[in-house]
Amino acid sequence: MSLREKLTAAVKESMLARNAERTSALRMIQAKLKDTDIAARPKGVEQVSDEDIQAMLRSMIKSRRDSVLLYRQGGREDLAAGEEHEIAVISEFLPRTLEGEALEVAIKEAIAATGAASAKDMGKVVGALKAKHGAALDMGAASAMVKAALAG
C-alpha cells in the first residue's frame, strides 16, 4: 500500500471514529500533498512518488518543530501542544529513523567504510550513510553526529 493510500485510509478511519483533531491534521497533510502534486505537474509528473511524499512530510515536521519553539518562547503552550499533535500524526506516515546507539553504530561503520579521518571527509561519510540508510536518517542529527565523530 502506497503512502497516498495509507493517508486516504487513515482519513476515512479518523472520520468514522469522529476524531476531529486527527481528521484535521490528516486533511492538512492531504492538502499539502495536493499542492505538491500540482507543483510537480510542469515536470510531467501527475502524482509524486512515495519518496517525495516522505520528503514533504519531513518538511512539514521541521516547520512545526520551529513553530513549537517559537510558541514556547512566546508563552503559548496551547498552540505548541497543537503543533506537537500534528507532528505526531505526520510522523505516523514516516519510516522509523535511526536514533541513539543505532545511529552511532551506522556512523562508525560509514567512517570505517570510507576511511574518513577528518572533518574534510564529512561529505563522504554522509554520502555513505544516505546510500545505506536513506529514509531512515534524520539528516540534521546525523550530520551533527558525523561532525562530532570526525572532530574527536
Residue pairs with C-beta under 8 A, 6 or more apart in sequence:
1 9
2 50
3 50
3 53
3 54
3 93
4 33
4 47
4 50
4 53
6 93
7 26
7 29
7 30
7 33
7 93
8 30
10 26
10 92
10 93
11 23
11 26
11 27
11 30
14 22
14 23
14 26
15 23
21 85
22 89
25 85
25 86
25 89
25 90
26 89
28 86
29 57
29 60
29 89
29 90
29 93
32 56
32 60
33 48
33 53
33 56
36 48
36 52
36 53
36 56
37 45
37 46
37 47
37 48
40 47
40 48
40 52
48 56
51 135
53 93
54 93
54 94
54 95
54 135
57 90
57 93
57 94
58 94
60 86
60 90
61 87
61 90
61 91
61 94
64 83
64 84
64 86
64 87
64 90
65 83
65 87
67 79
67 80
67 83
68 80
68 83
68 84
68 87
71 77
71 79
71 80
71 83
72 80
94 135
95 135
95 136
96 136
97 136
97 137
97 138
98 106
98 133
98 136
98 137
98 138
98 142
99 138
99 141
103 137
103 141
103 142
103 145
104 145
106 129
106 132
106 133
107 125
107 129
107 142
107 145
107 146
107 149
108 149
109 132
110 116
110 125
110 128
110 129
110 132
110 146
111 125
111 146
111 149
111 150
113 128
114 121
114 124
114 125
114 128
115 121
116 122
116 124
116 125
116 150
117 150
118 150
119 147
119 150
119 151
121 150
122 143
122 146
122 147
122 150
125 146
125 150
126 139
126 142
126 143
126 146
129 137
129 142
129 146
130 137
130 139
